[in-house]
Amino acid sequence: MTKTRKIFYWIATLWLSLGMLSSGIFQLLQMKAGLEVITHLGYPAYLGPILGVWKILGVAAILAPGFVLLKEWAYAGFFFFASGAAVSHLIAGHPFGEAFPGIFLLMLTVASWWLRPEGRRVAMATTSGAA
């Protein structure tokens, strides 16, 4: 892994972690800002703490050494969350500015996943002669 790639990986990963951790805490604690966004989109208020717990656990999984399969699941969860948030805002007719945080988190998720070092990737299984 080149030094430049490693730097971009950590920039994307730390920004992603900061975004998911901060919004996860807002949702877990049912702070007014986090609660308003969820209910304004038509989702039930009880969804906030559930998403908050999963976001915090996802950040821990992505930042912790090892657990490569768990990292893949965390990246998938972040991808589904961020894309779902962006699409929810757009479908609700909100201006692009309200959907942008979800789009930005989606871009950070993809960048962090794409740039991750070999030690943070699931080894590809190879089969020979299987038909």
C-alpha positions as CSV (number, residue, x, y, z in Angstrom):
1,M,0.0,0.0,0.0
2,T,1.4,3.4,-1.0
3,K,1.8,6.1,1.6
4,T,-0.7,8.3,-0.3
5,R,-3.3,5.6,-0.4
6,K,-2.8,5.0,3.3
7,I,-3.2,8.7,4.1
8,F,-6.4,8.9,2.0
9,Y,-7.7,5.7,3.7
10,W,-7.3,7.2,7.2
11,I,-8.8,10.5,6.2
12,A,-11.9,8.9,4.8
13,T,-12.1,6.4,7.7
14,L,-11.7,9.0,10.4
15,W,-14.3,11.4,8.8
16,L,-16.7,8.4,8.3
17,S,-16.2,7.3,11.9
18,L,-16.7,10.9,13.3
19,G,-19.9,11.3,11.3
20,M,-21.3,7.9,12.3
21,L,-20.3,8.2,15.9
22,S,-21.7,11.7,16.4
23,S,-25.0,11.0,14.7
24,G,-25.1,7.6,16.5
25,I,-24.7,9.4,19.9
26,F,-27.4,11.9,18.9
27,Q,-29.8,9.1,18.0
28,L,-28.9,6.8,20.9
29,L,-29.5,9.6,23.4
30,Q,-32.6,10.8,21.5
31,M,-31.3,14.3,21.3
32,K,-33.7,16.8,19.8
33,A,-31.7,17.2,16.5
34,G,-31.4,13.5,15.8
35,L,-35.0,12.8,16.8
36,E,-36.5,15.5,14.6
37,V,-34.7,14.2,11.5
38,I,-36.1,10.7,12.0
39,T,-39.6,11.7,12.8
40,H,-39.7,14.4,10.1
41,L,-39.0,11.6,7.5
42,G,-41.9,9.6,8.8
43,Y,-39.9,7.0,10.7
44,P,-40.9,6.1,14.3
45,A,-38.9,7.7,17.1
46,Y,-37.9,4.3,18.6
47,L,-35.8,3.7,15.4
48,G,-33.2,6.4,16.6
49,P,-31.7,4.5,19.5
50,I,-31.6,1.3,17.4
51,L,-29.6,3.0,14.6
52,G,-27.5,4.8,17.2
53,V,-26.3,1.5,18.8
54,W,-25.5,0.0,15.4
55,K,-23.6,3.0,14.2
56,I,-21.5,3.1,17.4
57,L,-20.8,-0.6,17.1
58,G,-20.0,-0.2,13.4
59,V,-17.4,2.5,14.1
60,A,-15.8,0.2,16.7
61,A,-15.7,-2.6,14.2
62,I,-14.1,-0.5,11.5
63,L,-11.4,1.1,13.7
64,A,-10.5,-2.1,15.7
65,P,-7.6,-4.2,14.5
66,G,-8.6,-7.6,13.1
67,F,-12.1,-8.8,12.7
68,V,-12.0,-8.4,8.9
69,L,-15.4,-10.1,8.3
70,L,-17.0,-7.9,10.9
71,K,-15.6,-4.9,9.1
72,E,-17.2,-6.0,5.9
73,W,-20.6,-6.2,7.7
74,A,-20.0,-2.7,9.2
75,Y,-19.2,-1.2,5.9
76,A,-22.3,-2.8,4.4
77,G,-24.4,-1.4,7.2
78,F,-23.0,2.1,6.7
79,F,-23.6,1.8,3.0
80,F,-27.3,0.8,3.6
81,F,-27.8,3.5,6.3
82,A,-26.2,6.4,4.3
83,S,-27.9,5.5,1.0
84,G,-31.2,5.0,2.8
85,A,-30.9,8.4,4.5
86,A,-30.1,10.2,1.3
87,V,-32.9,8.5,-0.6
88,S,-35.4,9.1,2.2
89,H,-34.7,12.9,2.1
90,L,-35.0,13.0,-1.7
91,I,-38.2,11.0,-1.8
92,A,-39.7,13.2,1.0
93,G,-39.1,16.1,-1.4
94,H,-36.4,17.8,0.8
95,P,-33.9,20.0,-0.9
96,F,-30.6,18.5,-1.9
97,G,-28.8,20.1,1.0
98,E,-30.7,17.9,3.5
99,A,-29.8,14.8,1.5
100,F,-26.1,15.8,1.2
101,P,-25.0,14.5,4.6
102,G,-26.2,11.1,3.7
103,I,-24.5,11.3,0.3
104,F,-21.3,12.5,1.9
105,L,-21.3,9.6,4.4
106,L,-22.0,7.3,1.5
107,M,-19.0,8.6,-0.4
108,L,-16.8,8.3,2.7
109,T,-18.0,4.7,3.2
110,V,-17.1,3.7,-0.3
111,A,-13.8,5.5,-0.2
112,S,-12.8,3.9,3.2
113,W,-13.8,0.5,2.0
114,W,-12.1,0.8,-1.4
115,L,-8.8,2.1,0.1
116,R,-8.6,-0.2,3.1
117,P,-5.3,-2.0,3.5
118,E,-4.8,-5.7,2.7
119,G,-4.9,-6.6,6.4
120,R,-8.4,-5.2,6.7
121,R,-9.8,-7.1,3.7
122,V,-11.5,-10.5,3.6
123,A,-9.3,-13.0,1.8
124,M,-10.9,-14.2,-1.4
125,A,-11.6,-17.9,-1.5
126,T,-10.4,-19.6,-4.6
127,T,-11.7,-22.8,-6.0
128,S,-9.9,-24.8,-8.6
129,G,-11.7,-27.1,-10.9
130,A,-15.1,-26.5,-9.4
131,A,-17.8,-26.6,-11.9
